[in-house]
Amino acid sequence: MAKTENFEDKLEKAKELLEKLSEPSLALEESMTYYKEGIKILKEASSLLENAKQEFEILSNEKIS
């Protein structure tokens, strides 16, 4: 069974892609592939962060009995 990536995993992948994109000898096609993958990963990370924020807000607003 595949491990679900968390926010930190996604940020690490984005950093790795950024390093690859910084290589001066990188072909245009590879650059576009890495760029598209990076955008996808950052959108996923943003979604995870938004979900955590919403959960935190829900928990913060619950009354303590």
N, CA and C atoms as an extended XYZ file, in Angstrom:
195
Properties=species:S:1:pos:R:3:atomname:S:1:resname:S:1:resid:I:1 pbc="F F F"
N         0.841       -1.169        0.000 N   MET     1
C         0.000        0.000        0.000 CA  MET     1
C         0.894        1.242        0.000 C   MET     1
N         0.550        2.208       -0.850 N   ALA     2
C         1.347        3.420       -0.987 CA  ALA     2
C         1.119        4.354        0.201 C   ALA     2
N         2.204        4.966        0.645 N   LYS     3
C         2.130        5.914        1.755 CA  LYS     3
C         1.577        7.239        1.235 C   LYS     3
N         0.624        7.809        1.963 N   THR     4
C         0.085        9.111        1.606 CA  THR     4
C         1.106       10.174        1.976 C   THR     4
N         1.395       11.057        1.039 N   GLU     5
C         2.371       12.107        1.307 CA  GLU     5
C         1.744       13.210        2.138 C   GLU     5
N         2.503       13.682        3.113 N   ASN     6
C         2.027       14.784        3.928 CA  ASN     6
C         2.563       16.108        3.382 C   ASN     6
N         2.209       17.179        4.055 N   PHE     7
C         2.606       18.518        3.629 CA  PHE     7
C         4.125       18.637        3.490 C   PHE     7
N         4.834       18.141        4.482 N   GLU     8
C         6.299       18.245        4.472 CA  GLU     8
C         6.912       17.466        3.318 C   GLU     8
N         6.348       16.288        3.010 N   ASP     9
C         6.831       15.496        1.882 CA  ASP     9
C         6.677       16.266        0.575 C   ASP     9
N         5.537       16.925        0.436 N   LYS    10
C         5.267       17.678       -0.788 CA  LYS    10
C         6.211       18.868       -0.914 C   LYS    10
N         6.471       19.545        0.186 N   LEU    11
C         7.421       20.659        0.137 CA  LEU    11
C         8.821       20.185       -0.225 C   LEU    11
N         9.196       19.039        0.293 N   GLU    12
C        10.515       18.488       -0.027 CA  GLU    12
C        10.608       18.173       -1.525 C   GLU    12
N         9.560       17.581       -2.083 N   LYS    13
C         9.540       17.290       -3.515 CA  LYS    13
C         9.627       18.571       -4.335 C   LYS    13
N         8.924       19.604       -3.884 N   ALA    14
C         8.958       20.888       -4.589 CA  ALA    14
C        10.369       21.476       -4.566 C   ALA    14
N        11.057       21.355       -3.438 N   LYS    15
C        12.438       21.839       -3.339 CA  LYS    15
C        13.351       21.079       -4.299 C   LYS    15
N        13.155       19.770       -4.380 N   GLU    16
C        13.965       18.949       -5.289 CA  GLU    16
C        13.743       19.379       -6.741 C   GLU    16
N        12.486       19.627       -7.080 N   LEU    17
C        12.188       20.074       -8.445 CA  LEU    17
C        12.799       21.438       -8.725 C   LEU    17
N        12.774       22.316       -7.740 N   LEU    18
C        13.373       23.640       -7.908 CA  LEU    18
C        14.872       23.529       -8.172 C   LEU    18
N        15.525       22.618       -7.471 N   GLU    19
C        16.952       22.392       -7.710 CA  GLU    19
C        17.190       21.914       -9.131 C   GLU    19
N        16.343       20.994       -9.601 N   LYS    20
C        16.479       20.486      -10.967 CA  LYS    20
C        16.258       21.603      -11.977 C   LYS    20
N        15.274       22.466      -11.703 N   LEU    21
C        14.975       23.566      -12.617 CA  LEU    21
C        16.099       24.592      -12.662 C   LEU    21
N        16.928       24.623      -11.639 N   SER    22
C        18.028       25.584      -11.570 CA  SER    22
C        19.245       25.154      -12.383 C   SER    22
N        19.227       23.927      -12.875 N   GLU    23
C        20.357       23.429      -13.654 CA  GLU    23
C        20.387       24.124      -15.019 C   GLU    23
N        21.509       24.781      -15.343 N   PRO    24
C        21.582       25.538      -16.602 CA  PRO    24
C        21.526       24.667      -17.866 C   PRO    24
N        21.889       23.415      -17.760 N   SER    25
C        21.923       22.547      -18.937 CA  SER    25
C        20.594       21.822      -19.185 C   SER    25
N        19.587       22.134      -18.402 N   LEU    26
C        18.299       21.455      -18.502 CA  LEU    26
C        17.593       21.841      -19.806 C   LEU    26
N        17.122       20.828      -20.529 N   ALA    27
C        16.419       21.061      -21.790 CA  ALA    27
C        15.054       21.687      -21.521 C   ALA    27
N        14.549       22.410      -22.481 N   LEU    28
C        13.262       23.082      -22.342 CA  LEU    28
C        12.146       22.097      -22.015 C   LEU    28
N        12.119       20.964      -22.683 N   GLU    29
C        11.072       19.974      -22.449 CA  GLU    29
C        11.103       19.468      -21.010 C   GLU    29
N        12.308       19.212      -20.519 N   GLU    30
C        12.448       18.766      -19.128 CA  GLU    30
C        12.017       19.862      -18.157 C   GLU    30
N        12.388       21.096      -18.481 N   SER    31
C        11.995       22.229      -17.636 CA  SER    31
C        10.486       22.321      -17.527 C   SER    31
N         9.802       22.184      -18.645 N   MET    32
C         8.344       22.266      -18.643 CA  MET    32
C         7.731       21.115      -17.841 C   MET    32
N         8.297       19.934      -17.977 N   THR    33
C         7.799       18.776      -17.225 CA  THR    33
C         7.966       19.005      -15.726 C   THR    33
N         9.136       19.450      -15.304 N   TYR    34
C         9.390       19.715      -13.888 CA  TYR    34
C         8.506       20.845      -13.379 C   TYR    34
N         8.323       21.871      -14.198 N   TYR    35
C         7.493       23.003      -13.809 CA  TYR    35
C         6.049       22.554      -13.573 C   TYR    35
N         5.505       21.793      -14.506 N   LYS    36
C         4.126       21.304      -14.376 CA  LYS    36
C         3.973       20.427      -13.135 C   LYS    36
N         4.953       19.569      -12.913 N   GLU    37
C         4.909       18.693      -11.742 CA  GLU    37
C         4.990       19.521      -10.457 C   GLU    37
N         5.828       20.547      -10.471 N   GLY    38
C         5.964       21.418       -9.305 CA  GLY    38
C         4.681       22.159       -8.982 C   GLY    38
N         4.016       22.666      -10.004 N   ILE    39
C         2.745       23.367       -9.797 CA  ILE    39
C         1.714       22.416       -9.194 C   ILE    39
N         1.668       21.192       -9.709 N   LYS    40
C         0.723       20.195       -9.192 CA  LYS    40
C         1.005       19.907       -7.717 C   LYS    40
N         2.265       19.716       -7.378 N   ILE    41
C         2.657       19.417       -5.998 CA  ILE    41
C         2.336       20.587       -5.075 C   ILE    41
N         2.603       21.814       -5.515 N   LEU    42
C         2.319       22.971       -4.674 CA  LEU    42
C         0.823       23.172       -4.468 C   LEU    42
N         0.015       22.858       -5.470 N   LYS    43
C        -1.440       22.936       -5.302 CA  LYS    43
C        -1.912       21.903       -4.285 C   LYS    43
N        -1.344       20.708       -4.349 N   GLU    44
C        -1.697       19.662       -3.390 CA  GLU    44
C        -1.282       20.067       -1.978 C   GLU    44
N        -0.087       20.637       -1.846 N   ALA    45
C         0.393       21.086       -0.531 CA  ALA    45
C        -0.494       22.203        0.007 C   ALA    45
N        -0.890       23.105       -0.865 N   SER    46
C        -1.768       24.193       -0.467 CA  SER    46
C        -3.114       23.664        0.018 C   SER    46
N        -3.623       22.654       -0.651 N   SER    47
C        -4.886       22.039       -0.253 CA  SER    47
C        -4.762       21.378        1.122 C   SER    47
N        -3.666       20.679        1.348 N   LEU    48
C        -3.430       20.061        2.655 CA  LEU    48
C        -3.368       21.118        3.756 C   LEU    48
N        -2.701       22.215        3.462 N   LEU    49
C        -2.573       23.292        4.432 CA  LEU    49
C        -3.936       23.927        4.722 C   LEU    49
N        -4.733       24.136        3.697 N   GLU    50
C        -6.068       24.712        3.871 CA  GLU    50
C        -6.955       23.776        4.702 C   GLU    50
N        -6.875       22.475        4.427 N   ASN    51
C        -7.655       21.505        5.205 CA  ASN    51
C        -7.248       21.520        6.674 C   ASN    51
N        -5.962       21.601        6.939 N   ALA    52
C        -5.480       21.645        8.321 CA  ALA    52
C        -5.959       22.921        9.002 C   ALA    52
N        -5.939       24.030        8.280 N   LYS    53
C        -6.404       25.304        8.825 CA  LYS    53
C        -7.888       25.202        9.200 C   LYS    53
N        -8.695       24.644        8.323 N   GLN    54
C       -10.125       24.506        8.593 CA  GLN    54
C       -10.370       23.598        9.797 C   GLN    54
N        -9.627       22.508        9.873 N   GLU    55
C        -9.777       21.594       11.005 CA  GLU    55
C        -9.399       22.287       12.315 C   GLU    55
N        -8.326       23.057       12.267 N   PHE    56
C        -7.896       23.800       13.447 CA  PHE    56
C        -8.972       24.787       13.882 C   PHE    56
N        -9.570       25.487       12.934 N   GLU    57
C       -10.614       26.459       13.253 CA  GLU    57
C       -11.834       25.767       13.862 C   GLU    57
N       -12.202       24.617       13.331 N   ILE    58
C       -13.330       23.857       13.881 CA  ILE    58
C       -13.034       23.437       15.314 C   ILE    58
N       -11.852       22.897       15.531 N   LEU    59
C       -11.481       22.462       16.876 CA  LEU    59
C       -11.380       23.638       17.849 C   LEU    59
N       -10.918       24.768       17.372 N   SER    60
C       -10.772       25.939       18.234 CA  SER    60
C       -12.124       26.517       18.646 C   SER    60
N       -13.131       26.309       17.813 N   ASN    61
C       -14.455       26.864       18.093 CA  ASN    61
C       -15.366       25.930       18.869 C   ASN    61
N       -14.935       24.691       19.091 N   GLU    62
C       -15.738       23.752       19.859 CA  GLU    62
C       -15.733       24.155       21.327 C   GLU    62
N       -16.903       24.034       21.929 N   LYS    63
C       -17.007       24.343       23.353 CA  LYS    63
C       -16.493       23.177       24.172 C   LYS    63
N       -15.806       23.515       25.229 N   ILE    64
C       -15.285       22.485       26.123 CA  ILE    64
C       -16.358       22.204       27.178 C   ILE    64
N       -16.722       20.933       27.308 N   SER    65
C       -17.783       20.560       28.267 CA  SER    65
C       -17.198       20.230       29.609 C   SER    65
